[in-house]
């Protein structure tokens, strides 16, 4: 099976209620189709420095930001292949480059700063990233259930719906079960529109009719704000009142 390894596109996000999701799905029906995977549980392990330099920089909304993660679309063991993804954003354009490696080997290489066992330009870029930021650690495990839709006419326009978004700071293995702290309210859906150009007219009309507006929601950023920063503040408060 072949996978796309290089992406350049805009990624627009919208937080939907159940009613709004139904309206969007109805508008999409003549133009979009659910991919062959159906509803999939996506698992991600995000890497960062000891002081969370990457995510702290990201939530400041700079013109340029980047992140590194492992991704799997199913429960997988140490020897199973996973995606190593380097994701960058510059002036609203998202650039994602990824390669495939065994889970255990990828975890070891990223934490030790060693070159991945792949001879490619993408592997070299990931190695430079690791060298630039120094020692990296797995910091957040993020999972969510996704439905992905593609254009019936063969275009590159994509729409995804993410629900049951969970985050945890333990169990950094794709062999572990799905559990964690919810990042969005029950019944809400994060819709992501992925496009290399503009939005189709049918979607613009639907969003306008139902007063659905873009949001700047970040899964990793929300996990950091709700869990890591909150824990740090609680610890500081405990020290001050000890």
C-alpha positions, -999 to 999 in steps of 0.1 A, spaced: 0 0 0 13 35 -9 10 64 14 14 101 8 45 113 25 47 150 17 18 175 23 15 212 16 -19 227 24 -41 249 45 -58 233 75 -89 251 87 -106 241 119 -142 244 131 -158 232 164 -192 218 156 -223 208 176 -242 176 166 -267 197 147 -240 216 128 -222 184 119 -254 169 105 -259 201 84 -223 199 70 -227 162 62 -259 169 43 -242 196 23 -212 174 16 -231 144 4 -232 152 -33 -195 161 -34 -176 141 -8 -174 104 1 -162 86 33 -128 69 28 -124 32 28 -112 31 64 -145 44 78 -143 56 114 -107 51 126 -90 56 159 -58 77 154 -30 75 180 -3 101 184 28 105 206 41 141 207 77 148 214 91 180 231 120 193 252 121 190 289 107 225 293 81 221 266 99 245 243 80 234 211 45 237 224 51 269 244 64 285 212 34 272 192 8 287 215 23 321 211 11 319 175 43 328 157 46 330 119 66 298 120 62 268 142 69 231 141 63 198 160 74 162 159 52 131 166 47 94 160 13 83 145 -4 50 142 -39 42 128 -43 11 148 -30 -7 180 6 -17 172 35 -34 188 72 -25 191 81 -40 157 51 -27 138 55 2 114 43 37 124 46 72 109 73 96 121 59 130 112 76 164 111 49 191 108 56 228 102 34 258 97 45 290 81 21 319 75 -10 296 77 4 270 53 10 236 68 39 215 55 40 179 67 67 153 59 67 118 72 83 84 69 77 49 82 98 31 108 93 4 134 77 19 166 104 8 191 132 19 167 116 52 161 110 59 198 147 50 206 161 71 177 140 102 186 149 101 223 186 95 217 189 119 188 201 92 165 194 91 127 164 70 118 172 38 98 160 54 66 181 69 38 160 99 27 158 137 27 129 135 52 150 114 76 178 140 73 153 168 82 140 149 112 176 143 123 184 180 120 152 188 140 164 165 168 199 180 168 186 215 169 163 211 199 185 187 218 172 159 240 135 151 232 109 132 253 75 118 246 52 143 264 16 136 254 -3 107 240 -33 119 220 -60 98 205 -93 105 187 -119 89 164 -118 102 129 -140 101 99 -122 113 67 -139 124 35 -124 129 0 -137 146 -31 -157 124 -54 -142 143 -84 -107 132 -75 -95 166 -62 -72 170 -32 -98 187 -10 -104 168 23 -127 171 53 -122 152 86 -143 149 117 -125 142 150 -144 131 182 -136 116 216 -103 135 217 -83 122 247 -49 131 261 -27 115 287 9 118 300 16 81 304 14 49 284 35 61 255 30 30 234 6 23 206 0 -11 221 -17 5 251 -54 10 253 -73 41 245 -79 63 276 -72 98 288 -86 132 297 -112 146 272 -101 177 254 -135 187 240 -171 186 253 -191 155 249 -212 158 217 -187 182 200 -168 175 168 -136 191 156 -139 195 118 -107 200 98 -108 213 62 -76 205 43 -71 222 10 -43 235 -12 -66 263 -25 -99 279 -15 -131 264 -1 -158 251 -25 -189 273 -28 -212 246 -14 -192 246 19 -190 284 21 -228 285 18 -232 259 45 -209 276 69 -225 309 63 -260 296 66 -253 280 100 -230 307 113 -201 282 117 -168 301 122 -131 290 122 -113 283 155 -76 281 163 -80 248 184 -48 228 188 -50 193 203 -15 193 217 -18 229 227 -50 222 246 -35 192 263 -6 214 274 -29 242 287 -53 218 305 -29 192 319 7 202 319 6 239 327 -23 233 351 -2 207 370 28 230 371 7 258 385 -8 234 411 27 223 422 39 259 425 8 267 446 15 238 468 50 250 474 39 285 482 13 273 507 34 246 523 
